[in-house]
Amino acid sequence: MNATPFLDLRHIRKEFGGFTALADINLEIGRGDFVCFLGPSGCGKTTLLRIIAGLEVQTRGQILQDGRDISLLPPALRDYGIVFQSYALFPNLSVADNVAYGLVNRKTPRAEIRQRVTELVKLVGLPGSENKFPGQLSGGQQQRIALARALATSPGLLLLDEPLSALDALERIRLRQEIRALQQKLGVTTIMVTHDQEEALSVADRIVVMNHGVIEQVGTPMEVYREPATPFVADFVGKVNVLPARRVDGELHLGSLRLPSEGSDGDVRVYMRPEDVLARPIAPGDLHVFDACIDKIEFLGSFCHVHVASPALGAHKLTVYLSLNFLSEQSLQVGSTVTLKLLPERVKVF
């Protein structure tokens, strides 16, 4: 993080009647960062984006952008471009006129507008489409034009409100990669709202995980995935096994397994990623090893979600990731027994 953040949100609160949508949000975003607001529906992420854009007014709190207090400025006086989920293109205007809209409002000279439109339409991968209308374009193409329009005035901040959620799966993946590449090329500070964890993990420099109007954690994708700060983050970001356990005298009692664990004694919940339970030839003397019976196999291509049950874990089941090659080599199927090893250093205890 730079010494002086490009965007600084201080004690932002938003109430709708008696409902608190955002409670004391504090967040700094560095210049050129790509930040994702990630969380379930109703967590407040879109409300926060709209407050940054001036489309909603915070109940209290301050917003500084590049050192300038924009807390109460109308949208037109703020320095940003925005892309919505629904494209929000003008259907009766050509692609060129849609992209040029903000420049026309600023009374930019016509020759300069033409040059900028040509440059942007090429930049988003649709050269030669200037004379088409939105209705003649696919959803992904329309969103590219919406992105070009948002970038036309060279804003300091780019806001993306679930820009990919209306697209099909392949187009979503393609366009999110293009948006990230474009953001890195231009160096524009970008905030994207999404409820899709894979999307956030794949494009963000930092992820802001939100729940019930508060920030649960801010970190890099690796930090949020590997070192979740709360049970909510562990459960929401990525797949996770959650098992009850008990901590006694520096040991974690997980069924009949004993793992080293620091902290006060008492009942706890253990969070383990499926990839942190290993299936491989076990060396003599290996610790934290147990046998399990394969209960179900979900085929996902090169790897599988394998659901297992073990007397060592009592009545609780685990999901592990096993490669298709490993399953084939070991001739494993439903009903087979597989030897597994836990990685205690990867176990999170709350």
Backbone torsions as a table, in degrees:
resi	resn	phi	psi	omega
1	MET	NA	132.5	176.3
2	ASN	-64.4	158.0	179.2
3	ALA	-58.9	-41.3	177.3
4	THR	-110.5	113.7	-178.4
5	PRO	-67.7	148.7	176.2
6	PHE	-71.4	-39.1	177.8
7	LEU	-127.5	128.3	-175.6
8	ASP	-128.8	110.6	178.3
9	LEU	-99.9	123.4	-174.8
10	ARG	-122.1	114.5	173.0
11	HIS	52.8	45.9	-179.5
12	ILE	-75.1	127.5	177.4
13	ARG	-131.8	140.5	177.5
14	LYS	-137.9	124.5	178.0
15	GLU	-119.5	138.1	171.4
16	PHE	-114.0	98.1	-173.8
17	GLY	63.5	-124.5	179.4
18	GLY	-90.2	2.7	-177.0
19	PHE	-99.1	127.8	177.6
20	THR	-93.6	108.8	-179.5
21	ALA	-82.6	-34.6	177.7
22	LEU	-136.3	135.5	-177.0
23	ALA	-125.5	104.5	172.1
24	ASP	53.7	62.2	179.3
25	ILE	-85.3	123.5	174.8
26	ASN	-123.4	124.2	-175.2
27	LEU	-155.7	136.0	174.0
28	GLU	-116.3	134.8	-179.9
29	ILE	-124.8	125.5	-176.8
30	GLY	-78.7	157.6	178.6
31	ARG	-61.6	130.1	177.8
32	GLY	83.6	-0.1	180.0
33	ASP	-74.7	149.6	169.1
34	PHE	-109.3	110.5	-175.1
35	VAL	-116.3	134.8	175.2
36	CYS	-108.7	129.6	167.4
37	PHE	-88.4	113.6	-174.2
38	LEU	-118.7	135.2	176.9
39	GLY	173.0	169.6	180.0
40	PRO	-72.6	168.4	176.5
41	SER	-56.7	136.5	177.1
42	GLY	84.4	8.2	-177.2
43	CYS	-83.3	-12.6	178.5
44	GLY	106.6	0.2	-174.8
45	LYS	-65.7	-43.1	179.4
46	THR	-69.7	-38.0	176.2
47	THR	-58.8	-42.5	179.6
48	LEU	-65.0	-41.7	177.6
49	LEU	-61.8	-42.4	-178.6
50	ARG	-67.5	-31.3	176.1
51	ILE	-68.9	-41.0	176.6
52	ILE	-61.1	-37.0	-179.3
53	ALA	-79.2	-13.3	-176.5
54	GLY	82.9	10.0	178.4
55	LEU	-83.0	-18.2	169.2
56	GLU	-128.5	150.7	177.7
57	VAL	-106.9	126.6	179.4
58	GLN	-64.5	148.7	176.0
59	THR	-67.1	-39.6	170.4
60	ARG	-158.0	166.7	-179.4
61	GLY	117.3	168.7	-172.8
62	GLN	-129.3	143.4	176.5
63	ILE	-124.7	123.3	175.3
64	LEU	-114.2	128.7	176.1
65	GLN	-120.9	117.3	-178.2
66	ASP	53.4	39.9	177.7
67	GLY	83.8	-4.6	-177.7
68	ARG	-101.8	132.0	178.4
69	ASP	-76.9	112.1	-178.9
70	ILE	-110.4	13.5	-170.6
71	SER	-49.8	-40.1	-174.8
72	LEU	-118.2	12.3	179.9
73	LEU	-74.4	144.3	173.9
74	PRO	-68.4	159.7	-178.1
75	PRO	-52.3	-40.1	-175.3
76	ALA	-63.1	-22.8	-178.3
77	LEU	-99.2	5.7	176.5
78	ARG	-98.7	156.3	-174.1
79	ASP	-102.4	84.4	178.0
80	TYR	-155.2	161.0	167.0
81	GLY	-119.0	149.2	-175.7
82	ILE	-134.8	142.3	176.2
83	VAL	-123.5	128.0	-177.8
84	PHE	-99.8	163.0	176.9
85	GLN	-57.8	-37.8	-172.3
86	SER	-91.4	15.5	-179.1
87	TYR	70.3	-48.8	177.3
88	ALA	55.2	37.2	173.9
89	LEU	-83.1	155.1	176.6
90	PHE	-82.0	112.9	-173.1
91	PRO	-65.3	-25.3	-177.3
92	ASN	-90.9	1.2	178.2
93	LEU	-108.5	147.7	176.9
94	SER	-69.3	168.3	176.3
95	VAL	-55.5	-46.1	-179.1
96	ALA	-59.5	-44.5	-178.5
97	ASP	-69.7	-34.0	175.2
98	ASN	-62.9	-47.6	-178.9
99	VAL	-65.3	-35.6	-175.5
100	ALA	-80.9	-6.2	-169.0
101	TYR	-52.1	-50.3	-178.3
102	GLY	-67.1	-33.6	179.9
103	LEU	-70.4	-38.0	177.3
104	VAL	-62.4	-43.3	178.7
105	ASN	-61.2	-27.7	179.4
106	ARG	-89.7	4.9	178.7
107	LYS	58.7	39.9	175.3
108	THR	-70.1	141.0	178.8
109	PRO	-56.2	144.3	-173.6
110	ARG	-58.2	-43.7	-178.2
111	ALA	-61.4	-39.9	179.1
112	GLU	-66.7	-38.9	177.8
113	ILE	-62.6	-46.8	-179.2
114	ARG	-58.9	-44.0	-178.9
115	GLN	-64.6	-43.1	-178.3
116	ARG	-67.6	-40.1	179.3
117	VAL	-63.2	-47.0	179.3
118	THR	-59.0	-43.4	-179.1
119	GLU	-63.1	-43.7	-176.5
120	LEU	-73.2	-40.8	179.2
121	VAL	-63.1	-36.3	175.3
122	LYS	-68.7	-40.4	-178.0
123	LEU	-60.6	-36.6	-179.6
124	VAL	-91.6	9.7	171.1
125	GLY	84.8	22.2	-179.6
126	LEU	-129.8	49.0	-179.6
127	PRO	-62.0	142.7	178.5
128	GLY	86.4	1.5	-177.8
129	SER	-97.8	10.0	-173.5
130	GLU	-56.7	-33.8	-175.1
131	ASN	-92.0	-1.7	177.5
132	LYS	-77.4	165.8	176.0
133	PHE	-111.3	155.8	-177.3
134	PRO	-50.6	-37.5	-178.8
135	GLY	-64.1	-16.3	179.7
136	GLN	-92.3	0.2	-176.3
137	LEU	-109.9	153.6	173.3
138	SER	-73.5	169.9	179.6
139	GLY	-59.0	-43.9	179.3
140	GLY	-64.3	-38.5	178.1
141	GLN	-67.1	-40.3	177.6
142	GLN	-61.8	-39.5	-179.2
143	GLN	-69.4	-31.0	174.8
144	ARG	-65.0	-39.8	178.3
145	ILE	-68.1	-39.1	176.0
146	ALA	-60.6	-37.5	177.7
147	LEU	-66.9	-42.4	177.5
148	ALA	-61.1	-42.3	178.6
149	ARG	-62.0	-40.9	-179.3
150	ALA	-65.6	-28.9	-177.3
151	LEU	-92.3	-6.4	-170.8
152	ALA	-58.2	-39.2	-176.0
153	THR	-89.4	12.0	-178.3
154	SER	51.7	56.9	-177.3
155	PRO	-69.6	156.4	176.0
156	GLY	-77.3	-19.5	-175.1
157	LEU	-135.5	133.3	176.9
158	LEU	-114.0	124.9	-179.3
159	LEU	-111.4	127.8	-177.4
160	LEU	-123.4	112.2	-176.8
161	ASP	-99.5	93.6	-178.1
162	GLU	46.2	55.0	-170.9
163	PRO	-69.3	-15.7	-173.2
164	LEU	-110.0	-4.1	-169.8
165	SER	-69.9	-18.8	179.7
166	ALA	-90.7	1.1	-175.5
167	LEU	-99.6	160.5	177.0
168	ASP	-74.3	167.2	-168.8
169	ALA	-58.3	-47.6	-177.8
170	LEU	-66.0	-40.9	179.5
171	GLU	-66.6	-35.6	177.4
172	ARG	-59.7	-48.3	-178.2
173	ILE	-63.7	-44.1	-179.0
174	ARG	-62.0	-46.5	-174.5
175	LEU	-73.0	-34.4	178.8
176	ARG	-65.7	-34.8	176.7
177	GLN	-67.5	-39.1	179.1
178	GLU	-67.3	-40.9	179.2
179	ILE	-62.5	-43.2	179.8
180	ARG	-64.0	-44.4	179.1
181	ALA	-62.8	-40.4	179.6
182	LEU	-66.1	-42.4	179.1
183	GLN	-61.4	-42.7	179.6
184	GLN	-67.3	-37.4	179.2
185	LYS	-64.9	-43.2	-176.7
186	LEU	-85.0	-24.2	-178.3
187	GLY	71.2	21.8	-177.1
188	VAL	-82.1	133.8	176.2
189	THR	-63.5	127.8	-171.2
190	THR	-131.9	136.1	172.7
191	ILE	-121.2	125.3	177.0
192	MET	-120.5	129.4	173.9
193	VAL	-89.8	131.4	176.7
194	THR	-154.4	153.5	171.2
195	HIS	-106.7	2.1	-175.4
196	ASP	-95.9	107.2	-175.4
197	GLN	-62.2	-38.5	-179.4
198	GLU	-63.3	-39.7	178.0
199	GLU	-60.3	-48.1	-179.2
200	ALA	-63.9	-44.7	-178.3
201	LEU	-63.3	-32.1	-173.3
202	SER	-83.4	-24.4	-173.3
203	VAL	-116.6	-22.4	-167.5
204	ALA	-82.2	145.8	164.3
205	ASP	-76.3	-41.7	176.8
206	ARG	-138.8	148.5	179.0
207	ILE	-116.3	134.1	174.4
208	VAL	-107.3	106.0	-178.2
209	VAL	-89.1	122.8	-176.1
210	MET	-118.0	150.7	177.9
211	ASN	-157.4	127.7	177.1
212	HIS	51.0	43.5	172.5
213	GLY	79.4	7.9	177.4
214	VAL	-127.7	160.2	174.4
215	ILE	-89.3	120.6	179.2
216	GLU	-83.9	-36.0	-178.8
217	GLN	-164.4	145.7	171.2
218	VAL	-124.8	128.6	179.8
219	GLY	-174.4	175.4	174.1
220	THR	-68.1	161.4	176.5
221	PRO	-53.0	-40.4	179.7
222	MET	-65.0	-43.0	-179.9
223	GLU	-63.8	-44.7	-177.6
224	VAL	-65.8	-37.0	-178.7
225	TYR	-77.7	-46.4	-174.2
226	ARG	-83.3	-33.5	-175.5
227	GLU	-126.2	62.6	179.7
228	PRO	-59.8	137.2	-175.5
229	ALA	-83.0	-22.0	-176.3
230	THR	-140.8	161.5	175.1
231	PRO	-56.9	-36.6	179.9
232	PHE	-60.8	-46.4	-179.0
233	VAL	-63.5	-44.1	179.3
234	ALA	-58.7	-38.5	-176.1
235	ASP	-81.2	-33.5	-173.7
236	PHE	-84.3	-36.2	-175.7
237	VAL	-97.5	104.8	-179.6
238	GLY	85.2	174.0	179.3
239	LYS	-89.4	144.0	-177.3
240	VAL	-149.3	147.0	170.5
241	ASN	-93.6	134.9	177.9
242	VAL	-121.3	120.6	-176.9
243	LEU	-130.9	142.5	174.4
244	PRO	-75.8	146.4	178.7
245	ALA	-151.7	177.9	178.4
246	ARG	-137.3	133.4	178.3
247	ARG	-97.3	125.2	-178.4
248	VAL	-137.1	118.1	173.6
249	ASP	49.9	48.6	176.0
250	GLY	79.7	8.5	177.3
251	GLU	-124.1	145.3	176.0
252	LEU	-99.7	118.5	178.9
253	HIS	-93.1	103.3	-178.7
254	LEU	-115.1	96.8	-169.9
255	GLY	59.1	-128.0	178.0
256	SER	-92.7	-0.9	179.5
257	LEU	-83.4	149.7	177.7
258	ARG	-126.0	119.4	-179.7
259	LEU	-118.9	145.7	175.3
260	PRO	-66.6	140.0	-178.1
261	SER	-157.9	130.3	177.6
262	GLU	-94.3	148.7	177.8
263	GLY	130.8	176.5	-176.3
264	SER	-75.0	152.3	-179.8
265	ASP	-68.0	152.7	175.3
266	GLY	141.1	-179.8	179.3
267	ASP	-74.7	136.2	-178.8
268	VAL	-138.2	173.6	172.5
269	ARG	-120.7	135.5	-176.6
270	VAL	-103.6	132.4	179.0
271	TYR	-116.7	123.9	-178.7
272	MET	-134.0	130.7	173.5
273	ARG	-72.3	147.8	179.5
274	PRO	-56.8	-32.4	-178.6
275	GLU	-77.4	-7.4	179.1
276	ASP	-91.5	5.7	171.8
277	VAL	-112.7	111.6	-170.6
278	LEU	-95.7	142.4	172.6
279	ALA	-119.4	113.9	-177.5
280	ARG	-166.3	167.8	173.5
281	PRO	-57.5	125.2	-175.0
282	ILE	-93.1	130.8	179.4
283	ALA	-77.2	149.5	176.3
284	PRO	-56.4	135.5	179.5
285	GLY	86.0	-3.4	176.6
286	ASP	-60.3	140.7	-179.8
287	LEU	-98.0	165.7	173.1
288	HIS	59.8	40.8	-177.6
289	VAL	-109.5	142.5	177.8
290	PHE	-154.2	157.1	175.8
291	ASP	-94.4	144.4	179.8
292	ALA	-140.2	153.1	178.3
293	CYS	-101.5	132.7	179.7
294	ILE	-74.1	120.9	-176.1
295	ASP	-96.7	-32.8	-175.9
296	LYS	-161.4	144.1	177.2
297	ILE	-125.1	122.2	175.3
298	GLU	-102.8	112.6	-178.4
299	PHE	-76.5	123.7	-178.8
300	LEU	-127.3	26.8	-179.2
301	GLY	101.8	-118.9	-176.0
302	SER	-74.2	-17.5	175.5
303	PHE	-136.1	169.6	-176.8
304	CYS	-133.4	148.3	164.7
305	HIS	-81.7	118.4	-179.0
306	VAL	-114.4	119.1	-179.4
307	HIS	-94.1	126.8	-175.8
308	VAL	-127.5	155.3	175.0
309	ALA	-127.2	146.2	-178.6
310	SER	-148.3	137.7	173.8
311	PRO	-57.1	-27.7	-180.0
312	ALA	-63.7	-24.4	-179.1
313	LEU	-104.5	7.1	-178.3
314	GLY	69.8	-132.9	-175.7
315	ALA	-85.7	-0.1	-171.6
316	HIS	-94.0	142.7	-179.2
317	LYS	-106.3	157.3	178.2
318	LEU	-120.5	150.3	167.2
319	THR	-109.7	129.4	177.7
320	VAL	-125.5	156.5	174.5
321	TYR	-96.3	124.0	174.0
322	LEU	-126.7	138.8	179.1
323	SER	-71.8	152.2	177.9
324	LEU	-61.5	-36.4	178.4
325	ASN	-62.1	-43.6	-179.6
326	PHE	-63.4	-44.6	179.4
327	LEU	-59.9	-41.9	-178.9
328	SER	-68.7	-46.5	-178.0
329	GLU	-60.3	-38.1	-177.7
330	GLN	-91.3	1.9	-178.3
331	SER	53.0	43.9	-177.8
332	LEU	-90.0	138.1	177.4
333	GLN	-149.1	178.9	178.2
334	VAL	-58.2	130.0	-177.5
335	GLY	98.9	-16.5	179.0
336	SER	-73.0	156.6	174.5
337	THR	-101.0	135.2	179.4
338	VAL	-129.0	141.1	178.0
339	THR	-92.5	127.9	-175.1
340	LEU	-121.1	156.3	178.4
341	LYS	-132.7	128.5	175.9
342	LEU	-85.0	147.7	173.9
343	LEU	-105.3	98.5	-174.1
344	PRO	-59.0	-31.1	-178.1
345	GLU	-69.1	-17.6	179.8
346	ARG	-95.5	-8.1	-177.3
347	VAL	-76.9	129.8	174.1
348	LYS	-103.0	134.1	-177.7
349	VAL	-119.1	126.6	176.5
350	PHE	-122.3	NA	NA
